[in-house]
Amino acid sequence: MTIDETNPLCRLSLDELRLRTSTKWTAYPPDVLPLWVAEMDTPVAEPVVRAVTRAMERGDTGYASGMEYAQALDAFARERWDWDGVVEDRTAIMPDVMLGIVEILKLITSPGDAVVVNPPVYPPFYAFVEHMDRRIVEAPLDEAGRIDPVALESACREAVRGGRRAAYLLCSPHNPTGTVHTAGELAAVAELTAGHGVRVVVDEIHAPLVLSGARFVPYLSVPGAESAFSLMSASKAWHLAGLKAALAVAGPAAAADLARLPWEVSHGPSHVGVIAHTAALRHGGDWLDAVLAGLDGNRRLLADLLARQLPEVGYALPEATYLAWLDCRPLGLGSTAASVFLEHGRVALTSGTNYGPGGAGHVRLNFATSPEVLTEAVGRMRKAVDATLQE
């Protein structure tokens, strides 16, 4: 493997990566290339390493406290998104984004109420919502992978039927498609949901990972979003998923709801996680820019590799995230193409069937790896298809 010190995705060899004990590297045998779960094949940014090391050296491993995380996110949002909506007294530290979503949904809905989602969408949206005894109402994305206003209108109408409260769980940027919703689209969402009395809760965990050519718009910055909530974290952009910490940000009209959050929720986040995330937001900008440049190259490399080796596969360059949503239906592999790539190619991808309607026959590929690994993975996928056709 070629070492490129300017690209964090090229600094670790496969042998070094396989020393990791996280789920990405232990869920499958060592002969499998794991391009499934959302972990990046990078070292941790040096400012984060320093901050965590210093915390360990001084024994600073107690309970999370303070507003440093919110202040760091505020500074990052002002610099990167020209947004001043992260107001300290409208924020709360959460264990992670999904558990934060659960806590917010508990504040604004009751058991049996509906939560609208846009499939194909991140599978925990289904699992967590159903586990807390809320109903899922689906508003599928359109053929271009964007929010469908007609579907959303119908879903919101169904969600509040009988006078029930309801919420809309929006993924922005969208996982798994990598779609970045525009300011116009988000403003239309705010107007439509307000018209039905549906509260919006938005997962913006991938917000720092918007790639060249697109612009992230914080949902709380659009007109009509004053009663919404955003959940944010540095975990995806700085490879910190194992250091649990997130922030809930309330719009001005949602502050009173956030104030009802039980105090014990703030005991869930990792104090060391808060330290790490704060350091990433404050001092990890150069590292993030290097990662974004590497991801931009990889999404284009993937397009070239697929065009040459698997031209039947549908792939649109994602505008954000490091996740590629591949339409494998033309390959004739059935609804679970991921199992074919694993069995015959020893490449682990995430099956699209987990993402709800519109996911069958698709796979999600994590391209936050080196160009060499990505090239090897697509080559193995080609061989898997050939092997299947010969059976």
Short mmCIF file of the C-alpha atoms (twelve columns), coordinates in Angstrom:
data_MODEL
# 
_entry.id   MODEL 
# 
loop_
_atom_site.group_PDB 
_atom_site.id 
_atom_site.type_symbol 
_atom_site.label_atom_id 
_atom_site.label_alt_id 
_atom_site.label_comp_id 
_atom_site.label_asym_id 
_atom_site.label_seq_id 
_atom_site.Cartn_x 
_atom_site.Cartn_y 
_atom_site.Cartn_z 
_atom_site.pdbx_PDB_model_num 
ATOM 1   C CA . MET A 1   0.000   0.000   0.000   1 
ATOM 2   C CA . THR A 2   1.231   3.502   -0.852  1 
ATOM 3   C CA . ILE A 3   1.558   5.755   2.190   1 
ATOM 4   C CA . ASP A 4   0.255   9.276   1.541   1 
ATOM 5   C CA . GLU A 5   0.859   11.449  4.596   1 
ATOM 6   C CA . THR A 6   -1.525  14.111  3.266   1 
ATOM 7   C CA . ASN A 7   -4.470  11.674  3.127   1 
ATOM 8   C CA . PRO A 8   -5.591  10.141  6.442   1 
ATOM 9   C CA . LEU A 9   -7.266  7.325   4.481   1 
ATOM 10  C CA . CYS A 10  -3.864  6.170   3.205   1 
ATOM 11  C CA . ARG A 11  -1.847  6.093   6.437   1 
ATOM 12  C CA . LEU A 12  -2.705  2.638   7.765   1 
ATOM 13  C CA . SER A 13  -2.041  -0.738  6.162   1 
ATOM 14  C CA . LEU A 14  -4.533  -3.579  6.239   1 
ATOM 15  C CA . ASP A 15  -2.321  -5.382  8.736   1 
ATOM 16  C CA . GLU A 16  -2.444  -2.348  11.033  1 
ATOM 17  C CA . LEU A 17  -6.188  -1.979  10.617  1 
ATOM 18  C CA . ARG A 18  -6.774  -5.636  11.463  1 
ATOM 19  C CA . LEU A 19  -5.250  -5.028  14.897  1 
ATOM 20  C CA . ARG A 20  -8.392  -3.052  15.744  1 
ATOM 21  C CA . THR A 21  -10.975 -4.764  17.950  1 
ATOM 22  C CA . SER A 22  -14.031 -2.705  16.948  1 
ATOM 23  C CA . THR A 23  -17.037 -4.317  15.294  1 
ATOM 24  C CA . LYS A 24  -15.903 -3.448  11.763  1 
ATOM 25  C CA . TRP A 25  -12.807 -5.603  12.110  1 
ATOM 26  C CA . THR A 26  -14.128 -8.446  14.274  1 
ATOM 27  C CA . ALA A 27  -17.545 -9.238  12.783  1 
ATOM 28  C CA . TYR A 28  -16.064 -11.199 9.843   1 
ATOM 29  C CA . PRO A 29  -13.076 -13.530 9.288   1 
ATOM 30  C CA . PRO A 30  -9.741  -11.895 8.404   1 
ATOM 31  C CA . ASP A 31  -10.009 -12.781 4.707   1 
ATOM 32  C CA . VAL A 32  -13.041 -10.493 4.349   1 
ATOM 33  C CA . LEU A 33  -12.667 -6.836  3.339   1 
ATOM 34  C CA . PRO A 34  -15.076 -5.007  5.700   1 
ATOM 35  C CA . LEU A 35  -16.736 -2.120  3.883   1 
ATOM 36  C CA . TRP A 36  -19.991 -2.220  5.810   1 
ATOM 37  C CA . VAL A 37  -20.373 -0.388  9.133   1 
ATOM 38  C CA . ALA A 38  -19.663 3.364   9.329   1 
ATOM 39  C CA . GLU A 39  -16.116 3.371   10.678  1 
ATOM 40  C CA . MET A 40  -13.277 5.050   8.800   1 
ATOM 41  C CA . ASP A 41  -9.901  3.477   8.075   1 
ATOM 42  C CA . THR A 42  -8.002  6.462   9.444   1 
ATOM 43  C CA . PRO A 43  -5.862  7.200   12.463  1 
ATOM 44  C CA . VAL A 44  -7.464  9.559   14.976  1 
ATOM 45  C CA . ALA A 45  -6.765  13.260  14.455  1 
ATOM 46  C CA . GLU A 46  -3.728  14.345  16.460  1 
ATOM 47  C CA . PRO A 47  -5.563  17.119  18.389  1 
ATOM 48  C CA . VAL A 48  -8.033  14.494  19.615  1 
ATOM 49  C CA . VAL A 49  -5.254  12.089  20.599  1 
ATOM 50  C CA . ARG A 50  -3.559  14.855  22.600  1 
ATOM 51  C CA . ALA A 51  -6.761  15.865  24.364  1 
ATOM 52  C CA . VAL A 52  -7.659  12.310  25.351  1 
ATOM 53  C CA . THR A 53  -4.085  11.479  26.389  1 
ATOM 54  C CA . ARG A 54  -3.950  14.508  28.658  1 
ATOM 55  C CA . ALA A 55  -7.288  13.531  30.197  1 
ATOM 56  C CA . MET A 56  -5.920  10.067  30.946  1 
ATOM 57  C CA . GLU A 57  -2.731  11.479  32.425  1 
ATOM 58  C CA . ARG A 58  -4.631  13.695  34.848  1 
ATOM 59  C CA . GLY A 59  -7.219  11.048  35.658  1 
ATOM 60  C CA . ASP A 60  -10.020 13.144  34.159  1 
ATOM 61  C CA . THR A 61  -12.362 10.199  33.631  1 
ATOM 62  C CA . GLY A 62  -15.432 11.110  35.662  1 
ATOM 63  C CA . TYR A 63  -18.896 12.196  34.583  1 
ATOM 64  C CA . ALA A 64  -19.527 14.541  31.670  1 
ATOM 65  C CA . SER A 65  -20.146 18.167  32.566  1 
ATOM 66  C CA . GLY A 66  -20.011 21.681  31.226  1 
ATOM 67  C CA . MET A 67  -20.782 23.494  27.991  1 
ATOM 68  C CA . GLU A 68  -17.466 23.113  26.165  1 
ATOM 69  C CA . TYR A 69  -18.938 20.713  23.600  1 
ATOM 70  C CA . ALA A 70  -21.805 23.070  22.761  1 
ATOM 71  C CA . GLN A 71  -19.408 26.006  22.546  1 
ATOM 72  C CA . ALA A 72  -17.131 24.075  20.192  1 
ATOM 73  C CA . LEU A 73  -20.059 23.092  17.967  1 
ATOM 74  C CA . ASP A 74  -21.238 26.699  17.950  1 
ATOM 75  C CA . ALA A 75  -17.827 27.890  16.741  1 
ATOM 76  C CA . PHE A 76  -17.645 25.130  14.123  1 
ATOM 77  C CA . ALA A 77  -21.173 25.883  12.858  1 
ATOM 78  C CA . ARG A 78  -20.407 29.595  12.543  1 
ATOM 79  C CA . GLU A 79  -17.213 28.941  10.610  1 
ATOM 80  C CA . ARG A 80  -18.369 26.094  8.374   1 
ATOM 81  C CA . TRP A 81  -22.067 26.758  7.877   1 
ATOM 82  C CA . ASP A 82  -22.402 30.467  8.700   1 
ATOM 83  C CA . TRP A 83  -24.995 29.507  11.308  1 
ATOM 84  C CA . ASP A 84  -25.377 30.876  14.825  1 
ATOM 85  C CA . GLY A 85  -28.171 28.580  16.009  1 
ATOM 86  C CA . VAL A 86  -26.232 26.488  18.543  1 
ATOM 87  C CA . VAL A 87  -27.296 28.480  21.601  1 
ATOM 88  C CA . GLU A 88  -25.977 27.052  24.873  1 
ATOM 89  C CA . ASP A 89  -29.226 27.224  26.812  1 
ATOM 90  C CA . ARG A 90  -30.982 25.353  23.994  1 
ATOM 91  C CA . THR A 91  -28.555 22.407  23.956  1 
ATOM 92  C CA . ALA A 92  -28.229 19.184  25.930  1 
ATOM 93  C CA . ILE A 93  -25.504 16.541  25.967  1 
ATOM 94  C CA . MET A 94  -26.722 13.109  24.871  1 
ATOM 95  C CA . PRO A 95  -25.097 9.650   24.951  1 
ATOM 96  C CA . ASP A 96  -25.200 9.463   21.142  1 
ATOM 97  C CA . VAL A 97  -27.397 10.625  18.298  1 
ATOM 98  C CA . MET A 98  -29.824 7.694   18.249  1 
ATOM 99  C CA . LEU A 99  -30.353 7.666   22.004  1 
ATOM 100 C CA . GLY A 100 -30.773 11.420  21.811  1 
ATOM 101 C CA . ILE A 101 -33.457 10.959  19.164  1 
ATOM 102 C CA . VAL A 102 -35.235 8.524   21.462  1 
ATOM 103 C CA . GLU A 103 -35.186 11.004  24.352  1 
ATOM 104 C CA . ILE A 104 -36.505 13.834  22.187  1 
ATOM 105 C CA . LEU A 105 -39.259 11.648  20.734  1 
ATOM 106 C CA . LYS A 106 -40.300 10.777  24.286  1 
ATOM 107 C CA . LEU A 107 -40.736 14.493  24.984  1 
ATOM 108 C CA . ILE A 108 -42.956 15.253  21.993  1 
ATOM 109 C CA . THR A 109 -44.847 11.992  21.324  1 
ATOM 110 C CA . SER A 110 -46.539 9.269   23.346  1 
ATOM 111 C CA . PRO A 111 -46.717 5.475   22.957  1 
ATOM 112 C CA . GLY A 112 -48.801 4.631   19.921  1 
ATOM 113 C CA . ASP A 113 -48.054 7.926   18.174  1 
ATOM 114 C CA . ALA A 114 -46.526 7.928   14.699  1 
ATOM 115 C CA . VAL A 115 -43.047 8.817   13.484  1 
ATOM 116 C CA . VAL A 116 -42.601 9.555   9.766   1 
ATOM 117 C CA . VAL A 117 -39.413 8.332   8.040   1 
ATOM 118 C CA . ASN A 118 -38.051 8.472   4.466   1 
ATOM 119 C CA . PRO A 119 -37.030 5.003   3.285   1 
ATOM 120 C CA . PRO A 120 -34.609 3.758   2.256   1 
ATOM 121 C CA . VAL A 121 -33.162 5.059   5.509   1 
ATOM 122 C CA . TYR A 122 -30.734 4.193   8.308   1 
ATOM 123 C CA . PRO A 123 -32.084 0.945   9.848   1 
ATOM 124 C CA . PRO A 124 -31.962 2.091   13.523  1 
ATOM 125 C CA . PHE A 125 -34.652 4.625   12.661  1 
ATOM 126 C CA . TYR A 126 -36.996 1.641   12.457  1 
ATOM 127 C CA . ALA A 127 -35.547 -0.350  15.329  1 
ATOM 128 C CA . PHE A 128 -35.389 2.418   17.924  1 
ATOM 129 C CA . VAL A 129 -38.774 3.923   17.064  1 
ATOM 130 C CA . GLU A 130 -40.555 0.580   17.184  1 
ATOM 131 C CA . HIS A 131 -38.769 -0.399  20.404  1 
ATOM 132 C CA . MET A 132 -40.200 2.691   22.106  1 
ATOM 133 C CA . ASP A 133 -43.726 1.719   21.024  1 
ATOM 134 C CA . ARG A 134 -44.219 4.335   18.301  1 
ATOM 135 C CA . ARG A 135 -45.652 3.596   14.862  1 
ATOM 136 C CA . ILE A 136 -43.632 4.039   11.698  1 
ATOM 137 C CA . VAL A 137 -45.301 5.854   8.797   1 
ATOM 138 C CA . GLU A 138 -43.264 5.816   5.604   1 
ATOM 139 C CA . ALA A 139 -42.773 8.642   3.101   1 
ATOM 140 C CA . PRO A 140 -40.415 7.049   0.550   1 
ATOM 141 C CA . LEU A 141 -37.817 9.124   -1.249  1 
ATOM 142 C CA . ASP A 142 -38.466 9.763   -4.920  1 
ATOM 143 C CA . GLU A 143 -36.606 8.047   -7.773  1 
ATOM 144 C CA . ALA A 144 -33.813 10.626  -7.542  1 
ATOM 145 C CA . GLY A 145 -33.322 9.884   -3.851  1 
ATOM 146 C CA . ARG A 146 -34.817 13.166  -2.687  1 
ATOM 147 C CA . ILE A 147 -37.698 14.027  -0.361  1 
ATOM 148 C CA . ASP A 148 -41.024 13.532  -2.145  1 
ATOM 149 C CA . PRO A 149 -43.429 16.303  -1.020  1 
ATOM 150 C CA . VAL A 150 -46.493 14.335  -2.108  1 
ATOM 151 C CA . ALA A 151 -45.404 11.255  -0.157  1 
ATOM 152 C CA . LEU A 152 -44.509 13.380  2.860   1 
ATOM 153 C CA . GLU A 153 -47.854 15.173  2.761   1 
ATOM 154 C CA . SER A 154 -49.697 11.850  2.706   1 
ATOM 155 C CA . ALA A 155 -47.570 10.414  5.510   1 
ATOM 156 C CA . CYS A 156 -48.069 13.454  7.739   1 
ATOM 157 C CA . ARG A 157 -51.806 13.329  7.171   1 
ATOM 158 C CA . GLU A 158 -51.827 9.656   8.149   1 
ATOM 159 C CA . ALA A 159 -49.552 10.228  11.140  1 
ATOM 160 C CA . VAL A 160 -51.892 12.726  12.836  1 
ATOM 161 C CA . ARG A 161 -55.091 10.885  11.980  1 
ATOM 162 C CA . GLY A 162 -57.433 10.792  14.961  1 
ATOM 163 C CA . GLY A 163 -55.828 13.853  16.544  1 
ATOM 164 C CA . ARG A 164 -52.657 12.010  17.561  1 
ATOM 165 C CA . ARG A 165 -49.321 13.749  18.024  1 
ATOM 166 C CA . ALA A 166 -46.637 12.863  15.485  1 
ATOM 167 C CA . ALA A 167 -43.012 13.489  14.618  1 
ATOM 168 C CA . TYR A 168 -40.977 13.431  11.436  1 
ATOM 169 C CA . LEU A 169 -37.530 11.856  11.805  1 
ATOM 170 C CA . LEU A 170 -35.467 13.455  9.055   1 
ATOM 171 C CA . CYS A 171 -31.986 12.266  8.057   1 
ATOM 172 C CA . SER A 172 -29.862 15.180  6.806   1 
ATOM 173 C CA . PRO A 173 -27.575 14.471  4.993   1 
ATOM 174 C CA . HIS A 174 -29.410 11.298  4.110   1 
ATOM 175 C CA . ASN A 175 -28.065 7.854   4.988   1 
ATOM 176 C CA . PRO A 176 -27.672 5.713   2.846   1 
ATOM 177 C CA . THR A 177 -28.004 7.808   -0.333  1 
ATOM 178 C CA . GLY A 178 -25.673 10.658  0.607   1 
ATOM 179 C CA . THR A 179 -28.264 13.209  -0.517  1 
ATOM 180 C CA . VAL A 180 -27.810 16.747  0.809   1 
ATOM 181 C CA . HIS A 181 -31.185 18.443  1.186   1 
ATOM 182 C CA . THR A 182 -31.291 21.979  -0.171  1 
ATOM 183 C CA . ALA A 183 -32.477 25.072  1.686   1 
ATOM 184 C CA . GLY A 184 -35.593 25.120  -0.489  1 
ATOM 185 C CA . GLU A 185 -36.387 21.483  0.195   1 
ATOM 186 C CA . LEU A 186 -35.945 21.953  3.945   1 
ATOM 187 C CA . ALA A 187 -38.066 25.100  4.004   1 
ATOM 188 C CA . ALA A 188 -40.806 23.165  2.182   1 
ATOM 189 C CA . VAL A 189 -40.533 20.418  4.808   1 
ATOM 190 C CA . ALA A 190 -40.913 22.980  7.589   1 
ATOM 191 C CA . GLU A 191 -44.014 24.489  6.002   1 
ATOM 192 C CA . LEU A 192 -45.610 21.130  5.249   1 
ATOM 193 C CA . THR A 193 -45.007 19.585  8.683   1 
ATOM 194 C CA . ALA A 194 -46.146 22.725  10.488  1 
ATOM 195 C CA . GLY A 195 -49.371 22.619  8.519   1 
ATOM 196 C CA . HIS A 196 -50.105 19.207  9.992   1 
ATOM 197 C CA . GLY A 197 -48.737 19.870  13.473  1 
ATOM 198 C CA . VAL A 198 -45.933 17.334  13.001  1 
ATOM 199 C CA . ARG A 199 -42.752 18.025  14.971  1 
ATOM 200 C CA . VAL A 200 -39.433 17.565  13.171  1 
ATOM 201 C CA . VAL A 201 -36.441 15.788  14.719  1 
ATOM 202 C CA . VAL A 202 -33.416 15.783  12.408  1 
ATOM 203 C CA . ASP A 203 -30.375 13.528  12.522  1 
ATOM 204 C CA . GLU A 204 -27.488 15.697  11.288  1 
ATOM 205 C CA . ILE A 205 -24.632 13.416  12.327  1 
ATOM 206 C CA . HIS A 206 -23.085 13.495  8.834   1 
ATOM 207 C CA . ALA A 207 -23.262 17.290  8.541   1 
ATOM 208 C CA . PRO A 208 -19.463 17.850  8.615   1 
ATOM 209 C CA . LEU A 209 -19.032 15.283  5.820   1 
ATOM 210 C CA . VAL A 210 -20.543 17.254  2.942   1 
ATOM 211 C CA . LEU A 211 -18.323 16.878  -0.111  1 
ATOM 212 C CA . SER A 212 -17.225 19.259  -2.843  1 
ATOM 213 C CA . GLY A 213 -20.088 20.660  -4.873  1 
ATOM 214 C CA . ALA A 214 -22.747 20.556  -2.153  1 
ATOM 215 C CA . ARG A 215 -23.586 22.775  0.823   1 
ATOM 216 C CA . PHE A 216 -24.988 21.647  4.154   1 
ATOM 217 C CA . VAL A 217 -27.964 23.653  5.417   1 
ATOM 218 C CA . PRO A 218 -28.773 23.188  9.134   1 
ATOM 219 C CA . TYR A 219 -32.453 22.394  9.398   1 
ATOM 220 C CA . LEU A 220 -32.917 24.811  12.293  1 
ATOM 221 C CA . SER A 221 -31.685 27.637  10.062  1 
ATOM 222 C CA . VAL A 222 -34.624 27.508  7.634   1 
ATOM 223 C CA . PRO A 223 -37.829 29.529  8.084   1 
ATOM 224 C CA . GLY A 224 -40.516 27.671  10.010  1 
ATOM 225 C CA . ALA A 225 -38.147 25.270  11.808  1 
ATOM 226 C CA . GLU A 226 -38.318 27.036  15.171  1 
ATOM 227 C CA . SER A 227 -40.070 24.131  16.931  1 
ATOM 228 C CA . ALA A 228 -37.701 21.435  15.632  1 
ATOM 229 C CA . PHE A 229 -34.755 19.599  17.176  1 
ATOM 230 C CA . SER A 230 -31.371 18.676  15.730  1 
ATOM 231 C CA . LEU A 231 -29.085 15.899  16.918  1 
ATOM 232 C CA . MET A 232 -25.401 16.417  16.081  1 
ATOM 233 C CA . SER A 233 -22.111 14.733  16.881  1 
ATOM 234 C CA . ALA A 234 -18.454 14.731  15.828  1 
ATOM 235 C CA . SER A 235 -18.418 10.934  15.819  1 
ATOM 236 C CA . LYS A 236 -18.806 10.171  12.113  1 
ATOM 237 C CA . ALA A 237 -16.583 12.928  10.743  1 
ATOM 238 C CA . TRP A 238 -13.671 12.307  13.123  1 
ATOM 239 C CA . HIS A 239 -13.915 8.512   13.582  1 
ATOM 240 C CA . LEU A 240 -15.060 8.716   17.208  1 
ATOM 241 C CA . ALA A 241 -18.035 6.338   17.332  1 
ATOM 242 C CA . GLY A 242 -16.544 4.461   20.290  1 
ATOM 243 C CA . LEU A 243 -16.232 7.669   22.332  1 
ATOM 244 C CA . LYS A 244 -19.902 8.312   22.979  1 
ATOM 245 C CA . ALA A 245 -21.176 11.892  22.968  1 
ATOM 246 C CA . ALA A 246 -23.739 13.951  21.043  1 
ATOM 247 C CA . LEU A 247 -25.682 17.177  21.345  1 
ATOM 248 C CA . ALA A 248 -29.365 17.925  21.056  1 
ATOM 249 C CA . VAL A 249 -30.061 21.427  19.766  1 
ATOM 250 C CA . ALA A 250 -33.555 22.886  20.110  1 
ATOM 251 C CA . GLY A 251 -35.081 25.579  17.970  1 
ATOM 252 C CA . PRO A 252 -36.302 28.687  19.850  1 
ATOM 253 C CA . ALA A 253 -39.874 27.391  20.100  1 
ATOM 254 C CA . ALA A 254 -38.673 23.964  21.316  1 
ATOM 255 C CA . ALA A 255 -36.570 25.210  24.236  1 
ATOM 256 C CA . ALA A 256 -39.302 24.543  26.785  1 
ATOM 257 C CA . ASP A 257 -39.616 20.954  25.580  1 
ATOM 258 C CA . LEU A 258 -35.866 20.425  25.881  1 
ATOM 259 C CA . ALA A 259 -35.985 21.830  29.410  1 
ATOM 260 C CA . ARG A 260 -38.235 18.898  30.361  1 
ATOM 261 C CA . LEU A 261 -35.472 16.415  29.550  1 
ATOM 262 C CA . PRO A 262 -34.803 14.252  32.627  1 
ATOM 263 C CA . TRP A 263 -31.537 15.272  34.290  1 
ATOM 264 C CA . GLU A 264 -30.243 11.694  34.347  1 
ATOM 265 C CA . VAL A 265 -29.928 11.667  30.546  1 
ATOM 266 C CA . SER A 266 -26.847 13.867  30.898  1 
ATOM 267 C CA . HIS A 267 -25.130 11.028  32.779  1 
ATOM 268 C CA . GLY A 268 -25.129 8.829   29.659  1 
ATOM 269 C CA . PRO A 269 -22.404 10.512  27.579  1 
ATOM 270 C CA . SER A 270 -18.754 9.611   28.063  1 
ATOM 271 C CA . HIS A 271 -16.781 12.433  29.656  1 
ATOM 272 C CA . VAL A 272 -13.731 11.363  27.658  1 
ATOM 273 C CA . GLY A 273 -15.997 11.307  24.605  1 
ATOM 274 C CA . VAL A 274 -17.045 14.900  25.243  1 
ATOM 275 C CA . ILE A 275 -13.375 15.875  25.548  1 
ATOM 276 C CA . ALA A 276 -12.580 14.110  22.264  1 
ATOM 277 C CA . HIS A 277 -15.511 15.584  20.342  1 
ATOM 278 C CA . THR A 278 -14.767 19.067  21.646  1 
ATOM 279 C CA . ALA A 279 -11.138 18.810  20.538  1 
ATOM 280 C CA . ALA A 280 -12.214 17.548  17.118  1 
ATOM 281 C CA . LEU A 281 -14.571 20.460  16.528  1 
ATOM 282 C CA . ARG A 282 -12.160 23.076  17.841  1 
ATOM 283 C CA . HIS A 283 -8.850  21.839  16.483  1 
ATOM 284 C CA . GLY A 284 -9.566  19.108  13.918  1 
ATOM 285 C CA . GLY A 285 -10.506 21.256  10.945  1 
ATOM 286 C CA . ASP A 286 -7.359  20.659  8.927   1 
ATOM 287 C CA . TRP A 287 -7.608  16.912  9.510   1 
ATOM 288 C CA . LEU A 288 -11.258 16.951  8.432   1 
ATOM 289 C CA . ASP A 289 -10.409 18.852  5.250   1 
ATOM 290 C CA . ALA A 290 -7.793  16.210  4.395   1 
ATOM 291 C CA . VAL A 291 -10.355 13.453  4.956   1 
ATOM 292 C CA . LEU A 292 -12.913 15.240  2.797   1 
ATOM 293 C CA . ALA A 293 -10.374 15.524  -0.026  1 
ATOM 294 C CA . GLY A 294 -9.656  11.802  0.267   1 
ATOM 295 C CA . LEU A 295 -13.351 10.931  0.290   1 
ATOM 296 C CA . ASP A 296 -13.977 13.107  -2.746  1 
ATOM 297 C CA . GLY A 297 -11.288 11.178  -4.581  1 
ATOM 298 C CA . ASN A 298 -12.659 7.841   -3.434  1 
ATOM 299 C CA . ARG A 299 -16.254 8.507   -4.489  1 
ATOM 300 C CA . ARG A 300 -14.957 9.336   -7.968  1 
ATOM 301 C CA . LEU A 301 -12.595 6.373   -7.996  1 
ATOM 302 C CA . LEU A 302 -15.531 4.131   -7.110  1 
ATOM 303 C CA . ALA A 303 -17.493 5.510   -10.054 1 
ATOM 304 C CA . ASP A 304 -14.582 4.720   -12.372 1 
ATOM 305 C CA . LEU A 305 -14.084 1.220   -10.948 1 
ATOM 306 C CA . LEU A 306 -17.760 0.379   -11.278 1 
ATOM 307 C CA . ALA A 307 -17.940 1.765   -14.829 1 
ATOM 308 C CA . ARG A 308 -15.083 -0.504  -15.857 1 
ATOM 309 C CA . GLN A 309 -15.892 -3.655  -13.891 1 
ATOM 310 C CA . LEU A 310 -19.573 -3.573  -12.927 1 
ATOM 311 C CA . PRO A 311 -21.191 -1.145  -15.380 1 
ATOM 312 C CA . GLU A 312 -24.660 -2.569  -14.729 1 
ATOM 313 C CA . VAL A 313 -24.614 -1.301  -11.116 1 
ATOM 314 C CA . GLY A 314 -26.443 1.949   -10.515 1 
ATOM 315 C CA . TYR A 315 -24.400 4.509   -8.591  1 
ATOM 316 C CA . ALA A 316 -24.880 8.244   -8.176  1 
ATOM 317 C CA . LEU A 317 -22.021 10.176  -6.589  1 
ATOM 318 C CA . PRO A 318 -23.085 10.879  -2.992  1 
ATOM 319 C CA . GLU A 319 -23.092 14.540  -2.058  1 
ATOM 320 C CA . ALA A 320 -22.134 13.753  1.531   1 
ATOM 321 C CA . THR A 321 -21.082 10.947  3.887   1 
ATOM 322 C CA . TYR A 322 -18.626 8.192   2.952   1 
ATOM 323 C CA . LEU A 323 -21.401 5.797   2.007   1 
ATOM 324 C CA . ALA A 324 -22.213 4.627   -1.515  1 
ATOM 325 C CA . TRP A 325 -25.714 3.354   -2.291  1 
ATOM 326 C CA . LEU A 326 -25.391 0.799   -5.080  1 
ATOM 327 C CA . ASP A 327 -28.320 -0.491  -7.122  1 
ATOM 328 C CA . CYS A 328 -27.379 -4.091  -7.908  1 
ATOM 329 C CA . ARG A 329 -30.746 -5.191  -9.270  1 
ATOM 330 C CA . PRO A 330 -29.488 -5.298  -12.895 1 
ATOM 331 C CA . LEU A 331 -26.977 -7.959  -11.838 1 
ATOM 332 C CA . GLY A 332 -29.810 -10.428 -11.206 1 
ATOM 333 C CA . LEU A 333 -28.515 -11.399 -7.762  1 
ATOM 334 C CA . GLY A 334 -31.876 -11.194 -6.048  1 
ATOM 335 C CA . SER A 335 -32.866 -8.996  -3.131  1 
ATOM 336 C CA . THR A 336 -29.804 -9.774  -1.021  1 
ATOM 337 C CA . ALA A 337 -26.842 -8.969  -3.251  1 
ATOM 338 C CA . ALA A 338 -24.693 -8.371  -0.163  1 
ATOM 339 C CA . SER A 339 -24.710 -12.081 0.643   1 
ATOM 340 C CA . VAL A 340 -23.335 -12.880 -2.834  1 
ATOM 341 C CA . PHE A 341 -20.494 -10.398 -2.483  1 
ATOM 342 C CA . LEU A 342 -19.669 -11.825 0.934   1 
ATOM 343 C CA . GLU A 343 -19.863 -15.503 0.028   1 
ATOM 344 C CA . HIS A 344 -18.160 -15.354 -3.358  1 
ATOM 345 C CA . GLY A 345 -16.051 -12.202 -3.092  1 
ATOM 346 C CA . ARG A 346 -15.220 -11.958 0.618   1 
ATOM 347 C CA . VAL A 347 -16.371 -8.354  0.718   1 
ATOM 348 C CA . ALA A 348 -18.715 -7.327  3.533   1 
ATOM 349 C CA . LEU A 349 -21.301 -4.731  2.531   1 
ATOM 350 C CA . THR A 350 -24.579 -3.777  4.166   1 
ATOM 351 C CA . SER A 351 -27.692 -5.276  2.610   1 
ATOM 352 C CA . GLY A 352 -30.194 -2.770  1.309   1 
ATOM 353 C CA . THR A 353 -33.090 -4.851  2.607   1 
ATOM 354 C CA . ASN A 354 -32.364 -3.410  6.071   1 
ATOM 355 C CA . TYR A 355 -33.266 0.105   4.904   1 
ATOM 356 C CA . GLY A 356 -36.960 -0.380  4.261   1 
ATOM 357 C CA . PRO A 357 -38.886 0.022   0.983   1 
ATOM 358 C CA . GLY A 358 -36.586 0.814   -1.905  1 
ATOM 359 C CA . GLY A 359 -33.669 -1.077  -0.415  1 
ATOM 360 C CA . ALA A 360 -34.119 -4.540  -1.937  1 
ATOM 361 C CA . GLY A 361 -31.402 -5.365  -4.423  1 
ATOM 362 C CA . HIS A 362 -29.171 -2.566  -3.140  1 
ATOM 363 C CA . VAL A 363 -26.043 -2.565  -1.013  1 
ATOM 364 C CA . ARG A 364 -24.373 0.155   1.016   1 
ATOM 365 C CA . LEU A 365 -20.596 0.395   0.612   1 
ATOM 366 C CA . ASN A 366 -18.341 2.357   2.971   1 
ATOM 367 C CA . PHE A 367 -15.627 4.001   0.856   1 
ATOM 368 C CA . ALA A 368 -13.761 5.590   3.788   1 
ATOM 369 C CA . THR A 369 -10.762 3.418   3.111   1 
ATOM 370 C CA . SER A 370 -7.628  3.531   0.986   1 
ATOM 371 C CA . PRO A 371 -7.882  3.598   -2.812  1 
ATOM 372 C CA . GLU A 372 -6.024  0.263   -2.848  1 
ATOM 373 C CA . VAL A 373 -8.606  -1.441  -0.628  1 
ATOM 374 C CA . LEU A 374 -11.448 0.096   -2.612  1 
ATOM 375 C CA . THR A 375 -9.926  -1.140  -5.861  1 
ATOM 376 C CA . GLU A 376 -9.449  -4.625  -4.441  1 
ATOM 377 C CA . ALA A 377 -13.025 -4.688  -3.140  1 
ATOM 378 C CA . VAL A 378 -14.604 -3.839  -6.505  1 
ATOM 379 C CA . GLY A 379 -12.405 -6.437  -8.201  1 
ATOM 380 C CA . ARG A 380 -13.637 -9.044  -5.743  1 
ATOM 381 C CA . MET A 381 -17.227 -7.973  -6.347  1 
ATOM 382 C CA . ARG A 382 -16.737 -8.515  -10.090 1 
ATOM 383 C CA . LYS A 383 -15.358 -12.004 -9.435  1 
ATOM 384 C CA . ALA A 384 -18.311 -12.746 -7.142  1 
ATOM 385 C CA . VAL A 385 -20.763 -11.858 -9.908  1 
ATOM 386 C CA . ASP A 386 -18.864 -14.007 -12.413 1 
ATOM 387 C CA . ALA A 387 -18.788 -16.935 -10.005 1 
ATOM 388 C CA . THR A 388 -22.529 -16.654 -9.432  1 
ATOM 389 C CA . LEU A 389 -23.308 -16.556 -13.156 1 
ATOM 390 C CA . GLN A 390 -21.253 -19.720 -13.704 1 
ATOM 391 C CA . GLU A 391 -23.179 -21.709 -11.091 1 
# 
